[in-house]
Amino acid sequence: MNNNEFSKIELKYIIYKTEELLELAQNRYKITTQVSNRAKRRKYEDIDIIDDPINKPIIRAILELVDEIKEPKILRD
């Protein structure tokens, strides 16, 4: 599998997770601002951001929020 194929798979996964987040959200405006604020915070916390699409703050924020909404018990432990 070459790098281009790997990128397509990862991008499809990111798009799927983004759509999943929007479906799970009761309020799209609220979830959008949460993603934005988390990405901003992550950007300033993690100055050594790599140009890999997976490691972009906005992508990481989306993936984290989907996990938090789907598995709230993870955060309680």
C-alpha positions in Angstrom: 0.0 0.0 0.0 1.5 3.3 -1.0 1.3 6.6 0.9 -1.5 7.9 -1.4 -3.8 4.9 -0.7 -3.1 5.3 3.0 -4.0 9.0 2.9 -7.3 8.2 1.1 -8.3 5.6 3.8 -7.4 8.0 6.6 -9.3 10.9 5.0 -12.4 8.6 4.5 -12.2 7.7 8.2 -11.9 11.4 9.2 -14.9 12.3 7.0 -16.9 9.4 8.5 -16.1 10.5 12.1 -17.0 14.1 11.3 -20.4 13.0 9.9 -20.9 10.8 13.0 -20.2 13.7 15.3 -22.8 15.9 13.5 -25.3 13.1 13.7 -24.7 12.6 17.4 -24.8 16.3 18.3 -28.0 17.7 19.6 -26.9 21.2 18.8 -24.7 21.7 15.7 -23.7 25.2 16.7 -22.6 24.1 20.2 -20.6 21.1 18.9 -18.9 23.3 16.2 -17.8 25.8 18.9 -16.5 23.0 21.1 -14.5 21.5 18.2 -13.1 25.0 17.4 -12.2 25.8 21.0 -10.5 22.5 21.6 -8.5 22.8 18.3 -7.4 26.3 19.3 -6.3 25.1 22.7 -4.5 22.1 21.3 -2.8 24.4 18.7 -1.3 26.6 21.4 -0.5 23.6 23.8 1.3 21.6 21.1 3.6 23.9 19.3 5.4 21.1 17.4 2.5 20.2 15.2 3.5 18.0 12.3 2.0 18.5 8.8 0.4 15.1 8.9 -3.4 15.5 8.3 -4.2 13.2 11.3 -2.2 15.4 13.7 -3.9 18.6 12.8 -5.6 20.1 15.9 -9.0 20.3 14.2 -8.9 16.6 13.2 -7.8 15.5 16.7 -10.5 17.6 18.3 -13.2 16.0 16.1 -11.9 12.5 16.8 -11.7 13.2 20.6 -15.2 14.7 20.7 -16.8 11.7 18.9 -15.2 9.3 21.3 -16.3 11.4 24.3 -19.9 11.5 23.1 -20.0 7.8 22.2 -18.2 6.6 25.3 -18.9 9.0 28.2 -17.9 6.4 30.8 -14.3 6.6 29.6 -14.1 10.2 31.0 -15.7 9.3 34.3 -13.1 6.6 35.2 
